[in-house]
Amino acid sequence: MWGSVRVEVVKITDYSCPIFVECELIDSHGKKHIFHDKHPIFFSNYDVVIPCRGEMNCKIIKNNCDTVIIDTSEPDDIESDEGNYIFEVDKELVKYKC
């Protein structure tokens, strides 16, 4: 099943074209995960004010009672700065896609 997970876009790291940004994802254990990638990976609007909310596509691996285990390697190959792709996040951060 596919979905997206809400992230916080916290800063612009490179003003080239396309712009690169830094995003944060807080997992269900309170750990902050940092991601760096092109802004279209996280949001499509060019007129946003940073910091702002964004979304990151993911594959939903497992639904638990209050959490969801996601994999960000699919479909966009988004890796955290620590090299992780699998995260357990609070259910309210996830949006399901058809």
Backbone torsions as a table, in degrees:
resi	resn	phi	psi	omega
1	MET	NA	142.1	-178.0
2	TRP	-104.5	154.9	177.8
3	GLY	-165.7	-166.3	173.6
4	SER	-141.6	154.9	179.7
5	VAL	-121.0	139.0	-178.6
6	ARG	-74.4	134.7	176.7
7	VAL	-129.3	166.4	175.3
8	GLU	-108.8	118.4	176.0
9	VAL	-83.0	115.0	-170.3
10	VAL	-103.7	-24.7	177.7
11	LYS	-166.4	159.1	173.2
12	ILE	-89.1	130.8	-178.5
13	THR	-106.6	-17.2	180.0
14	ASP	-156.2	124.9	-176.8
15	TYR	-89.5	14.4	178.4
16	SER	-67.2	-175.8	179.6
17	CYS	-112.8	112.7	3.5
18	PRO	-79.5	163.2	178.0
19	ILE	-69.2	139.8	174.2
20	PHE	-103.0	141.8	-177.2
21	VAL	-131.2	164.3	173.4
22	GLU	-110.7	132.8	-179.9
23	CYS	-125.5	155.3	177.6
24	GLU	-122.2	139.7	172.9
25	LEU	-125.2	124.9	176.5
26	ILE	-99.3	118.8	-177.9
27	ASP	-79.8	179.0	-175.3
28	SER	-69.7	-10.6	177.6
29	HIS	-99.6	3.7	178.6
30	GLY	86.4	6.0	-180.0
31	LYS	-83.6	135.1	178.7
32	LYS	-89.7	129.8	176.5
33	HIS	-115.1	134.3	-176.3
34	ILE	-107.0	138.5	178.0
35	PHE	-129.8	143.0	174.0
36	HIS	-126.7	126.6	178.2
37	ASP	-166.8	178.9	178.1
38	LYS	-65.5	142.8	-175.6
39	HIS	-58.6	-32.9	179.7
40	PRO	-62.6	-16.9	175.6
41	ILE	-66.8	-30.3	-173.1
42	PHE	-110.6	-27.8	177.9
43	PHE	-161.2	155.2	-176.2
44	SER	-108.3	-13.7	-177.9
45	ASN	-81.1	125.7	179.9
46	TYR	-81.3	-14.5	-174.0
47	ASP	-101.1	31.5	-179.6
48	VAL	-88.5	158.2	174.8
49	VAL	-105.3	126.2	-178.8
50	ILE	-90.5	133.9	6.6
51	PRO	-75.8	152.8	178.3
52	CYS	-154.8	168.9	174.9
53	ARG	-82.2	148.1	174.7
54	GLY	-140.8	-178.6	177.4
55	GLU	-135.7	147.2	178.7
56	MET	-124.7	125.9	178.6
57	ASN	-63.8	149.0	-179.6
58	CYS	-157.9	165.5	171.7
59	LYS	-102.4	132.7	179.7
60	ILE	-89.8	118.6	-175.9
61	ILE	-91.1	-43.4	-175.6
62	LYS	-154.2	136.7	172.6
63	ASN	-98.9	125.3	173.0
64	ASN	-106.7	-173.2	-179.0
65	CYS	-58.9	-57.7	-176.3
66	ASP	-114.9	-2.2	-176.5
67	THR	-131.1	166.1	177.4
68	VAL	-133.5	137.3	174.0
69	ILE	-96.5	125.3	-176.4
70	ILE	-121.1	158.8	177.7
71	ASP	-126.8	116.1	-178.0
72	THR	-91.6	3.1	176.4
73	SER	-73.2	-21.9	177.3
74	GLU	-122.3	137.5	3.0
75	PRO	-93.7	-6.1	-169.4
76	ASP	-109.0	4.8	178.9
77	ASP	53.7	55.8	-179.0
78	ILE	-100.0	118.0	-174.7
79	GLU	-113.7	139.0	175.8
80	SER	-70.5	166.2	178.2
81	ASP	-60.7	-23.1	178.2
82	GLU	-89.8	2.2	178.0
83	GLY	85.8	19.3	-177.8
84	ASN	-99.5	148.6	176.0
85	TYR	-122.0	-21.6	-174.7
86	ILE	-104.1	129.0	-177.3
87	PHE	-141.2	145.8	171.5
88	GLU	-104.2	119.0	-174.9
89	VAL	-125.7	159.4	176.1
90	ASP	-63.7	141.1	-175.1
91	LYS	-56.8	-33.9	-177.3
92	GLU	-70.2	-11.7	177.2
93	LEU	-84.0	-11.6	-172.2
94	VAL	-104.1	135.5	173.8
95	LYS	-116.1	128.4	-178.3
96	TYR	-85.7	142.3	177.8
97	LYS	-120.8	150.4	178.1
98	CYS	-74.5	NA	NA
